[in-house]
């Protein structure tokens, strides 16, 4: 890829922050800004500031640095477990994930729409660790046909997490990684745009916020329900909800991204 995937930087920054916090305090929220494109050929250095260690909450700030410049900034808050009030929005009714086509089945059907024939292979390689299945047609399959700005995907890791990898922080970080993959899709759908693979939009994440409500496993099916309330000024806003397969609201996500129509070349 020409630049580091934003979800990777966000997930690694959360790992860096989480390793400075007691294990009995999972992350409950993060707020972040993408400052510069990441260079895939260079290492990323994550510096962690221990902002606060309170009785119930712990706060960390992380800056990701490449070539001597910050490329990403994240603030994360962690909380020890507490009992309290409980309510949530209901999970929408959707098809079972195993009834939907996998990426390996879906992407080759639309290879003729992509600006570069290698896109299918590159996208499959980039998502090799994740089994991601669209409930409805993805943006690249809906080019030229604007529709309701909503998108839903099921996802889980390809394979079970065990051993040292099977800890709550890893599951949070994997969900953070995946949360940046499809969140801007709903913006594209509203305008009948296919995205970077088709070449009819220039986009990039600007900021990303997440709230972790309830425990979940990233190696079990999770529903990512996404929608866009607004696009203006060359930017689009999208929000998402991640549910466990049994209907528990696990995560809320909001992201704003650059959304520019390419200028015609003469």
TINUKE-686485 format. One line per 5 residues: for each residue x, y, z of C-alpha. Coordinates in steps of 0.001 Angstrom, whole numbers. Last residue first. Layout:
<nodes>
X/Y/Z  ...
</nodes>
This chain:
<nodes>
-6697/17324/-19390  -7028/15627/-16023  -10372/15806/-14246  -10173/16767/-10567  -10650/13878/-8183
-13765/14092/-5967  -12649/14713/-2415  -13698/12978/807  -11381/13704/3735  -12481/11686/6750
-14373/12013/9994  -14772/9018/12285  -17139/7907/15038  -17193/4478/16702  -19327/2753/19355
-18266/-632/20752  -19749/-3728/22431  -23512/-3485/21954  -24604/-7008/22946  -26801/-8774/20389
-25733/-12434/20670  -23394/-12099/17683  -21551/-9265/19396  -22404/-5770/18232  -20180/-2997/16848
-21831/374/16279  -20677/2875/13691  -20522/6558/12858  -19474/8337/9703  -18693/11969/8933
-17553/13195/5527  -15166/15971/4554  -14590/18044/1406  -16613/20893/2882  -19688/18751/3453
-20804/15196/4227  -23355/14296/6887  -25191/11622/8894  -23145/8667/7600  -23993/5129/8698
-22318/1974/10014  -23362/-1322/11679  -20312/-3510/12356  -21533/-6971/13395  -19037/-9109/15306
-18388/-12823/14755  -15917/-14421/17165  -12134/-14016/16936  -12391/-10368/18042  -13847/-11443/21384
-16097/-9084/23291  -16353/-7263/26630  -18805/-4343/26944  -18874/-600/26302  -15674/258/24435
-15945/3817/23124  -14083/4730/19952  -12935/7943/18259  -11158/8448/14937  -9835/11562/13238
-8836/12634/9746  -9093/9407/7750  -8176/9707/4090  -10037/10010/818  -9667/10687/-2877
-12726/9471/-4779  -13504/7999/-8208  -10458/5727/-8391  -12280/2388/-8360  -10067/1002/-5597
-10025/4421/-3881  -13772/4517/-3435  -16766/3298/-5413  -18882/6456/-5378  -22669/6377/-5711
-23067/9518/-3604  -24723/8172/-442  -22759/4933/-827  -19435/6745/-513  -20352/8215/2872
-21515/4800/4099  -18183/3280/3114  -16248/5611/5453  -16346/3048/8270  -15061/155/6168
-11487/-562/7220  -10997/1831/10151  -12910/-308/12672  -10848/-3359/11702  -7716/-2153/13508
-9643/-893/16543  -11388/-4277/16769  -7961/-5918/16720  -6738/-3558/19434  -9639/-4351/21746
-9131/-8101/21266  -5420/-7778/21979  -6095/-5761/25146  -8492/-8419/26473  -5880/-11210/26324
-5641/-14181/23976  -2392/-13325/22210  -246/-14922/24940  -1865/-18315/24328  -4903/-18341/22100
-6634/-16272/19459  -8789/-18299/17082  -8411/-18167/13322  -9164/-15692/10568  -10171/-12822/12827
-13805/-11793/12886  -16060/-9572/10801  -19682/-8991/9808  -20335/-5928/7704  -23083/-3326/7514
-23332/-123/5492  -25685/2850/5575  -25818/6031/3528  -29046/5088/1692  -28319/4687/-1992
-26488/6376/-4832  -26091/4157/-7922  -23119/5247/-10033  -20774/2676/-8525  -22609/161/-6345
-20206/-2799/-6420  -17235/-643/-5374  -19342/739/-2543  -20039/-2682/-975  -23233/-4648/-1804
-25246/-5574/1278  -24372/-7639/4389  -20672/-7314/3596  -18361/-10052/4930  -14950/-9577/6546
-12786/-12544/7595  -9694/-10718/8843  -6017/-11749/8854  -5787/-11714/5051  -7241/-8207/4828
-4213/-6489/3250  -3510/-9567/1117  -7079/-9687/-149  -6970/-5969/-912  -3656/-6254/-2762
-4800/-9256/-4820  -8017/-7534/-5844  -6260/-4214/-6512  -3730/-5780/-8927  -5965/-5059/-11933
-5624/-1295/-11291  -8505/1167/-11777  -10983/-1348/-10420  -14346/-1956/-12070  -13308/-5121/-13961
-12237/-6725/-10674  -15849/-6696/-9483  -16580/-10432/-9242  -13012/-11031/-8019  -13826/-9159/-4775
-16788/-11227/-3570  -15612/-14842/-3240  -12221/-14166/-1670  -13824/-11433/437  -16292/-13950/1840
-19839/-14241/538  -22747/-14103/3031  -24673/-17057/4517  -21883/-17632/7064  -22481/-14141/8422
-26128/-14868/9360  -28414/-12298/7758  -29212/-9040/9584  -31761/-7777/12129  -30427/-4661/13843
-28959/-4942/17374  -30992/-3124/19980  -29714/133/21513  -28328/-270/25007  -29153/-123/28713
-27335/-749/31999  -26771/1386/35099  -23713/552/37183  -21208/-2063/38374  -17546/-1072/38095
-14473/-2599/36455  -11295/-512/36509  -11140/2140/33830  -8810/3068/30961  -8720/6271/28938
-6915/6748/25639  -5501/9807/23886  -4029/9256/20431  -1859/11289/18051  -651/10198/14618
2059/11131/12093  4424/12999/14403  7691/13984/12709  11275/12771/13208  11218/10501/10164
8257/8682/11662  6574/9315/15025  3419/7948/16639  2335/10011/19650  508/8367/22545
-1339/9949/25483  -2462/7873/28444  -5214/8239/31027  -6048/5918/33935  -9431/5887/35655
-10834/4514/38916  -8412/5621/41670  -6390/7800/39325  -3257/7301/37255  -2914/10337/34995
-1004/11571/31938  1468/8724/31536  2945/9860/28220  3592/7114/25667  5950/7404/22689
5315/5167/19687  8102/4910/17095  7054/3803/13607  9541/1964/11417  9974/2982/7772
8960/1334/4483  5198/1665/5048  5539/5483/5368  2591/6878/7327  524/9733/5899
488/12746/8244  -1658/13976/11154  -4243/11247/11772  -6043/12317/14935  -7193/10182/17860
-9734/9753/20633  -9892/6532/22629  -12395/5086/25069  -13055/2358/27645  -9622/750/27699
-9308/-2166/30114  -8141/-1614/33695  -7472/-4991/35378  -4362/-5458/33249  -2631/-2503/34898
-1706/235/32374  1632/843/30617  1070/-1966/28096  -2298/-453/27218  -753/2727/25828
1558/883/23439  -1211/-1501/22392  -3532/1459/21785  -862/3055/19588  -533/-227/17690
-4282/-306/17028  -4407/3310/15868  -1384/2858/13591  -2806/-325/12062  -6248/1198/11608
-4685/4040/9657  -3176/1745/7033  391/2844/6342  790/4540/2998  1247/3554/-660
0/0/0
</nodes>
